[in-house]
């Protein structure tokens, strides 16, 4: 197949008076001449419209633990079939998946699958869900939405791992196809988003309000703490106050450790003290489920009952131990625990299994 076989029309664009085509998918509003690609790289102006050039293509398919997304309150212990494409609509200097998200080489997309093939593979391998991840799925939303439809026909859930940088109209269509999401809240200042990520904070906060107020999507938040950039007590206080006020105490929040990568090789790794300070601030603002990640900390990676304080789900990295939930309630005190839980946890554990779809 040549590249034209993977190119499809899209609908979130409009013509400009100067003859250019404006992509209206995300807040970047890329204005493109014929044949030029947007910042995301996989959407381009062609034939007087914006097309997606990576429909059906992927950088590879892999079965992961759902906790790796990270999602701690969505089908714990189950396997999720994960894949991404290339490109991204943000330009984060600290990107941890830069070899995929920053790739401008279509050969990165060496694997391919139709939506039906993906859903069938998930079913055959016992995956309870399919995750659009590794790079941001909003930029390949036409493919993601079609995959989601095929998955839902087989009773397989869908997960978006996203920065939430998307405009209101496509946002409705995109999240209508999702059962769960992990939204990367990269920081809590406009300066950080503009200077480090090449974007803006307000559209992300709008997405989070939308998810809470207008959808049934289960979502969790992740913030990668970067020393000296987004980890000050003041910024974390403001962020956790906003989360508590706007989203409520039951939205899980993951603080994850930064490791020097991409264009931030000069920054030190996040200290455990910084992670625990962030956790304490979030707890002080009444958030019920606060986790630390990218470090080995069983206690702060586990789920505790916000009512009686006893352990509910023990996690050692991605391996589950103690399970004290019954029908979504604490076995000890009966308190309802926010999330999407089955009667028994999955047993996938920490395995990461690459798969080929033919």
C-alpha positions in Angstrom: 0.0 0.0 0.0 1.2 3.5 -0.7 0.6 6.5 1.5 -2.6 7.4 -0.4 -4.3 4.3 1.0 -4.0 5.7 4.5 -5.3 9.2 3.6 -9.0 10.2 4.4 -11.0 13.3 4.4 -11.8 15.1 7.6 -14.5 17.7 8.5 -12.9 20.1 11.0 -11.6 22.8 8.7 -12.7 25.8 6.7 -11.5 27.8 3.7 -9.7 31.1 4.1 -10.1 34.1 1.9 -6.4 33.9 1.0 -6.8 30.5 -0.5 -5.4 28.6 2.5 -7.2 26.0 4.5 -7.7 26.4 8.3 -7.6 23.3 10.5 -10.2 23.7 13.3 -9.5 20.5 15.1 -7.4 22.0 17.9 -6.6 25.4 19.4 -3.5 25.7 17.2 -5.7 26.6 14.2 -3.0 25.8 11.7 -3.4 27.8 8.5 -2.1 25.7 5.6 -1.2 26.2 2.0 -1.8 23.3 -0.3 0.5 20.3 0.4 1.6 21.7 3.8 1.2 19.8 7.1 0.1 21.1 10.4 2.2 21.1 13.6 0.8 17.6 14.3 2.3 16.4 11.1 -0.4 13.8 10.2 -3.0 16.4 9.1 -2.4 18.3 5.9 -4.0 20.5 3.3 -4.7 18.5 0.1 -7.3 19.1 -2.6 -8.7 22.1 -0.9 -9.4 20.3 2.4 -7.7 19.0 5.5 -6.9 15.2 5.3 -5.6 12.7 7.8 -2.6 10.9 6.3 -2.2 8.1 8.9 -5.6 6.4 8.9 -5.1 2.8 9.8 -1.4 3.2 10.5 0.4 2.7 13.8 3.9 2.7 15.3 3.0 -0.7 16.7 0.5 -2.6 18.9 1.1 -3.8 22.4 -0.9 -5.3 25.3 -0.2 -3.3 28.5 -1.6 -3.3 32.0 -4.4 -0.7 32.2 -2.5 0.8 35.2 0.2 1.9 32.8 -2.0 4.5 31.1 -2.3 5.4 34.1 -5.8 4.4 35.1 -6.2 3.1 38.6 -10.0 3.2 38.9 -11.0 1.7 35.5 -11.1 -2.1 35.2 -8.0 -2.7 37.5 -5.7 -5.5 36.6 -7.0 -5.9 33.0 -5.0 -5.9 29.8 -5.5 -3.1 27.3 -4.5 -3.2 23.6 -2.5 0.0 23.1 -1.4 1.8 20.0 -0.5 5.3 18.6 0.5 6.9 15.4 3.0 9.7 14.8 3.0 13.4 15.6 1.5 15.6 18.2 -0.3 18.9 18.4 1.8 20.1 21.4 5.6 20.6 21.3 6.5 19.6 24.9 10.3 20.0 25.5 10.1 17.2 28.1 8.3 14.6 25.9 8.8 11.1 27.2 7.6 9.5 23.9 9.4 11.9 21.6 10.6 9.2 19.2 6.9 8.6 18.3 5.2 11.9 18.9 7.9 14.1 17.3 8.5 11.8 14.4 8.2 13.3 10.9 9.0 10.0 9.3 6.0 8.0 8.0 8.2 4.9 8.3 7.6 5.2 12.0 4.2 3.9 11.2 5.3 0.5 10.2 2.2 -1.4 11.4 -1.4 -1.1 10.1 -4.8 -2.4 11.0 -8.4 -1.7 10.1 -10.8 -0.8 13.0 -12.4 -4.2 12.7 -9.0 -6.0 12.9 -8.1 -4.1 16.0 -11.3 -4.9 17.7 -11.0 -8.5 16.8 -7.4 -8.7 18.1 -8.5 -7.1 21.4 -11.3 -9.7 21.7 -9.0 -12.7 20.8 -6.3 -11.6 23.3 -8.8 -11.1 26.2 -8.3 -7.3 26.3 -11.1 -5.5 28.1 -10.3 -2.2 26.4 -8.3 -0.6 23.6 -6.2 2.5 24.4 -5.3 5.3 22.0 -1.9 6.3 23.4 1.8 6.9 22.9 0.9 10.1 21.0 -2.2 12.2 21.3 -5.2 10.5 19.7 -7.1 13.8 19.1 -4.9 14.3 16.0 -6.0 10.9 14.5 -9.5 11.2 15.8 -11.2 9.9 12.6 -9.3 6.6 13.0 -9.9 6.5 16.8 -13.6 7.1 16.5 -14.0 4.3 13.9 -11.9 1.9 16.0 -14.1 2.8 19.0 -17.2 1.9 17.1 -15.8 -1.5 16.1 -14.7 -2.1 19.7 -18.1 -1.2 21.2 -19.8 -3.7 18.8 -17.7 -6.4 20.6 -18.3 -5.0 24.1 -14.7 -3.7 24.4 -14.1 -0.4 26.1 -12.1 2.5 24.7 -9.5 4.7 26.5 -7.9 8.0 25.4 -4.6 9.1 26.8 -4.6 12.7 25.8 -3.5 16.2 26.7 -7.1 17.4 26.0 -6.0 20.0 23.5 -9.0 20.0 21.2 -11.7 22.4 20.2 -15.3 22.1 21.4 -17.0 20.7 18.3 -14.6 17.9 17.6 -14.3 17.3 21.4 -17.9 16.3 21.5 -17.5 13.7 18.8 -14.2 12.4 20.1 -15.2 11.9 23.7 -18.6 10.5 22.7 -16.6 7.5 21.5 -14.5 7.1 24.7 -15.3 5.2 27.9 -12.3 6.4 29.8 -9.5 8.9 29.6 -6.3 9.9 31.2 -5.8 13.6 30.7 -2.3 15.0 31.0 -2.6 18.3 32.9 1.0 19.4 32.2 1.1 22.3 34.6 -1.1 25.0 35.9 0.3 28.3 34.5 -0.2 29.8 31.1 3.5 30.5 31.1 4.4 26.8 31.4 2.0 25.8 28.6 3.2 28.5 26.3 6.9 28.3 27.0 7.4 24.6 27.4 4.5 23.0 25.6 3.8 25.4 22.8 0.1 25.7 23.8 -2.3 27.3 26.2 -3.8 26.2 29.5 -7.4 27.4 29.1 -8.5 25.0 26.4 -7.3 22.1 28.6 -9.2 23.3 31.6 -12.3 23.7 29.3 -11.9 20.0 28.2 -11.7 18.9 31.9 -14.9 20.9 32.8 -16.6 19.4 29.7 -15.7 15.8 30.7 -17.0 16.4 34.2 -20.1 18.3 33.4 -21.3 16.9 30.1 -20.1 13.3 29.7 -20.0 10.0 31.4 -16.4 9.3 30.5 -14.4 8.1 33.5 -11.3 10.2 33.6 -8.1 10.6 35.7 -5.4 13.3 35.6 -1.7 13.0 35.4 0.9 15.7 36.1 4.6 15.1 35.4 6.5 17.1 38.0 9.5 18.8 36.5 12.0 20.3 39.0 11.9 24.1 38.8 9.2 24.3 36.1 5.8 23.2 37.4 6.4 21.8 40.9 6.3 24.9 43.2 4.0 24.7 46.2 2.1 27.8 44.9 1.4 26.2 41.5 0.4 22.9 43.0 -1.9 24.6 45.6 -3.7 26.5 42.8 -4.0 23.4 40.7 -5.4 21.2 43.4 -7.8 23.9 44.6 -9.1 24.2 41.0 -9.5 20.4 40.7 -11.4 20.2 44.0 -13.7 23.1 43.1 -14.3 22.3 39.4 -14.0 18.5 39.1 -14.7 17.3 42.7 -12.7 15.2 45.1 -13.2 11.8 43.4 -11.1 12.5 40.2 -7.9 10.5 40.7 -4.7 12.5 40.3 -1.4 11.0 39.4 1.9 12.9 40.2 4.6 11.2 38.1 8.4 11.6 38.3 10.2 13.3 35.5 13.3 11.7 34.0 15.6 13.8 31.8 14.6 13.3 28.1 14.3 15.0 24.7 15.1 18.7 25.1 15.3 18.7 28.9 18.4 16.6 29.5 19.7 19.3 31.8 16.9 18.9 34.4 17.4 16.5 37.3 14.9 13.7 37.9 12.0 14.5 40.3 12.9 13.7 43.9 10.7 11.6 46.1 10.3 14.5 48.4 8.8 16.6 45.6 6.3 13.8 44.8 5.3 13.5 48.4 4.9 17.2 48.8 2.5 17.3 45.8 0.6 14.4 47.2 0.2 16.1 50.6 -1.0 19.3 49.0 -3.6 17.4 47.0 -4.8 15.6 50.0 -5.0 18.8 52.0 -7.4 20.1 49.4 -9.6 17.1 49.9 -8.8 15.0 46.9 -9.6 11.4 47.7 -7.4 9.5 45.3 -3.8 10.8 44.9 -1.0 8.6 43.4 2.7 8.9 42.7 4.1 7.2 39.7 7.3 6.4 37.8 8.8 5.4 41.2 8.5 2.3 43.3 6.2 3.2 46.2 3.6 0.6 47.0 1.8 2.7 49.6 1.4 5.8 47.3 0.6 3.7 44.3 -2.2 1.9 46.1 -5.9 2.9 46.6 -7.1 3.6 50.1 -10.7 4.1 51.3 -11.3 7.8 51.8 -13.9 7.0 54.4 -12.2 4.4 56.7 -8.6 4.7 55.6 -8.1 1.0 54.9 -6.4 -0.4 51.8 -8.7 -1.2 48.9 -6.3 -2.0 46.0 -2.7 -2.8 46.6 -0.3 -2.0 43.7 3.3 -3.0 43.4 4.2 -1.2 40.1 1.6 -2.9 37.9 1.0 -6.0 40.0 -2.2 -6.1 42.1 -2.2 -7.5 45.6 -4.9 -6.9 48.3 -8.4 -6.4 46.8 -11.0 -5.1 49.2 -13.8 -4.0 46.9 -17.2 -5.4 46.6 -19.6 -4.1 43.9 -17.6 -0.8 43.9 -17.8 -0.4 47.6 -15.2 -0.7 50.4 -15.5 -4.2 52.0 -14.5 -2.7 55.4 -17.0 0.2 55.7 -19.3 0.0 52.7 -18.3 3.4 51.3 -18.8 3.9 47.6 -15.6 4.1 45.6 -15.5 6.2 42.5 -14.5 4.3 39.3 -15.5 1.5 36.9 -14.9 -1.8 38.7 -15.7 -5.4 37.9 -16.5 -8.0 40.6 -12.9 -9.3 40.5 -9.7 -7.6 39.4 -7.9 -8.7 36.3 -4.7 -10.8 36.6 -2.6 -9.3 33.7 0.1 -8.0 36.0 3.1 -6.0 34.7 3.5 -7.8 31.4 4.0 -5.8 28.2 3.3 -8.0 25.1 3.9 -6.6 21.6 1.4 -8.1 19.0 1.2 -8.2 15.3 -2.0 -7.6 13.4 -2.1 -9.2 10.0 
